[in-house]
């Protein structure tokens, strides 16, 4: 164990009139002098028990703070831990809560708040003395997350001990101190207990922070109260293992060009690539000499950022240079009154501002600091009485990797204090499976760093480098780090909140993947492979010989992803700002090559073809009853099922994950999906697609941001579709976001009504811009749960006024497409106003809208309303309202919207009878609003039903499987096997293939 420093108990800075007093030890005499301070503090503590200060204004900040800031103390044994709590600028009930404390050990959380993660910054350029000016920083992490900054361990910032012995602390004690602080803080703030909790630390606090996460996990497992809703942790340039960190400095120095090949090879050979304990008495002369030469070479390099100057006015480095966050500053040696910025910029000047500000009495009063206890505030307390009793927490992370947590680790790529090479090395020791390999992430179209994503049994770790950043990265590349965090946050929230209109899972808090999820990955050390994609033969009728052999059923626009990655996702409503990290980390479309490599353009080969990647019945150019097949059918790909479907359902997590997906709902990811969409369309030979606005572009924090996101993605879609492809229809997604919980056009809130109108207006504009042939209104929540609190007549009137306004705007912008209403009886509401075709037709007639709208019939919705699809089509046709078909079906035994592919020949034939009698569907068509079963996850193969069933159960054809079926295996044996085998690889059930084989036999 290394004790730092070796001097006596903690210091206070002398000369309260000046912040640059000397540091001295707390002698017995001095402790007596300080006794009155502690007594005042105890009385103030008793007076303000459980109290906190809501800070609305701060000296140096113009006006009221544009966010909620709370400060206070939490008593932990004999320590008084000071904190700053900033509530998210987003949704306090749903956004995560991040605990953050800085490295050092001994650096105040204020360092994180003002220089790294918070929404404030100093106005450095205009400083002319006095209390430094603060200004709002628009890229604070608090835009999407509440942050609890704590001065930890005791002796840091404004935290203090009420006893002499309490000042002494170690890695182990510090971790317990923070854990106890956190539990007490939540006990006093129970309104945040349901929010997802993340622990965030940087630099040396990687040691204690890792232990804090372990304490939370252990406490939850033991039933500790309150239970903390831990979902993951964030480590910035973290110290995790002392030996790895020291060894990595040599590797980094060589890679970055600080030492040449010869010296590197000499060091590696003479020191056996181990540089942590080099000593003249124990190391070989060659090793010691080479290492000393290396040390001299880098002596005048700024270790925190090798590209920045080593400022001459910072304190000289001590002979025992520390391998953790030593930020080369000493208040004693600062220029006492620097009215201007030095000729070359140094971080030290930034730090000086924090001293001048935090030691102002007016500032401390505003913050609710107990005056006179901590003599002078220092940013990083170098005389902290701290014992480093933990050299490595690698085993802690190995243990945590089985807990289903979500982790973000990042480094600046110019940091020699804790090099990125070391961080990547200890991550490799965890033996995780690579999910997304090394690739760039972008901000404003420029590479901001590189990222790689790992996973194992639900534990997901994303590593990101920050290009051009030092130690800690946020201080050098604050905007880029904000984007990284925001995208990581969005990545998590979109996985949890993703809720397409078939997944009706509710949420209490924004869970991130959830503890119940597992990510099934390729075996360790196996490089991920691209998926094999299969499209089941299109089985639509040829309509020949008066439709004698009709086989409408499935053009399975199947997008089967058989890379073994399966994203663990629990669906909850998304409202994502346009961003990510997590895997992609950027605002650029960086997918290289084809999205469906090895898949040729799908062609017609006839009924006898055994090729699963061929059309058996759909011959686009074949003319039947005076029209080509492509004109009868007018196929369309549904963007949401095809590119946003994951296999999740209300009772289970996702089972499919495209290799190009990074889990985010960022603009970059949206553009990548759009490119995949058009490659898919072209390979299928299909020239139409359908979309919801929020499925193709991410929801922003504001309507303006959402519109800007949509414009950017639509511009790309316009470029990609050219003159050959166009939307069959577009629509606005008015059912997922919580604002639409009571409906959109039928909401009881006028603000929601207005928002829905604005969203529809924009969606109509982009549909028109893309050359869309129709626009659909699907009222996913236009209905009621109970009539006890519903004015049905008023809501129906509101919906009619809404549709009237839509008709007027359609004409105003010159959109000549057809407006469609899509009936659905229920789900998610108990009763929807557009229950079925007849109800919808009556509504249109009552409000004088019959001539303005037609109907989009979804076959599965017909099932839910108690009708057949044929009945609904005929009702629409006979009333002159049949405009489009969402081709799918539902299982009559399941009372929900299953959206299966239509494979029943009889039902398909009846559907086509209505289409033929209608003279076709133009300008409508067949939109395949259908999705794969969640059990269908890998390549469709040809074969017989019996062979398919045999292969499905072949794992039980083993000796061990036979013993199970014979009843000779007990739970203890099964448990042993489960532990031995690890997470099982679950094969596809191939339901669609089974149905195809069966229908082919008919």
VENBELHU-V477999 format. One line per field, one symbol per residue. psi: psi as a letter, one per 20 degrees, with the letter a starting at -180 (. if undefined). burial: # if it has 24 or more other C-alpha atoms within 12 Angstrom, else .. A space follows every 10 residues. Layout:
psi = ???
burial = ???
This chain:
psi = qpppajrarr rqprmhipik rqprqnrggh hhhighghgh ggghghhkpj qrpoohqqpi poaqpkropp raqppodjqo oqqppoqqid ohhhqrpopp qrbeqjpqhh ghghifirjq qqnhhjpkra pqpqqpoikq iihjqqpopp nqaqipcjqr qiqghihpqr gghgghgggh ggghghhimi ijhiqppqpp rrchihfhhh hggggggggg hjkqpqppmp iaqpoplqph pggggghhhg gghghijhqr gghghggggh jkkojhlpqh hhqqhggggg gggghhhjgj pohhoiiqqo pijrqqprhm pqjanokmqo hhjqphmoir prhqpqhhgg hhhhghghjp hhghghikqo qigofppqgo oijpnppnjo hqkghghggh ijjkrppppq qqjkoignqh hgghghhhhi lrppgprprq qqpkjqpiaq qqprqolipp ppppqopjqc oqhhihmggh hggggghggg gghhghipnr jiokprqhrn qohqiiqqop rqqqjpqqqq qoppoqppkq qikrlkkhmp lqeonnmpno ojqjpopopp prppnprnar cgggkrjqnj pqaqhmpior pprpirhipj oilqphhong ipppliqqgh hghmqqpohg ggiiqiiqri jqrqjqoqhi pjirlrgghg hghhghghgg ghhhkpjqqq qqgihiqqpr hrhghggggg gghhgggggh hbihqrpgqr rpoligqhhk hjrfijqiph hgggggghgg gghhghgghi kqirpqoomh knbrhqihkp nggghhgghg hghghggghg hgikojrppq poqphroirh pqhlgagggg hgghghjkjh iiqapopphh hgghijrrhg ghghggghjk johqpooarq piiplrnhlq qoipggghgh ghghgghija ipjaaopnmq qqqhioiapp qrarghhggg hhjihijrgh hhhghjkjpr hgghgggghg hapqoorqil ghgghggghh h.
burial = ...##..### ####....## #.#.##.... #..#..##.. ##..#..... .####.#### #...###### ######.### ########## .######### ########## ########## ####..#... #######.## ########## ########## ##.#.##### ########## ######.... .######### ########## #######... .....##### ########## ########## ####.#.##. ..##.###.. #.####.#.. ......##.# #..##..#.. ########.# #.##...... .######### #..##..#.. .....##### ########## #.##.##### ########## ########.# ####.###.# ########## ########## ########.# ########## ###...#### ########## ########## ########## ########## ########## #######.## #####.#### ###....#.# ########## ###......# ########## ########## ########## ########## #...##..#. .###..#... ########## ...#....## ########## ########## .######### ########## ########## ########## ########## #.#..##### ########.# #...###### ########## ########.. .######### ########## ########## ####...... ....##.### .######.## ....#.#### #########. ########## #.##....## .######### ########## #######.#. ########## #....##### ########## ######.#.# ########## ########## ##..#..#.. .......... .......... .......... ....###### #######.## ..
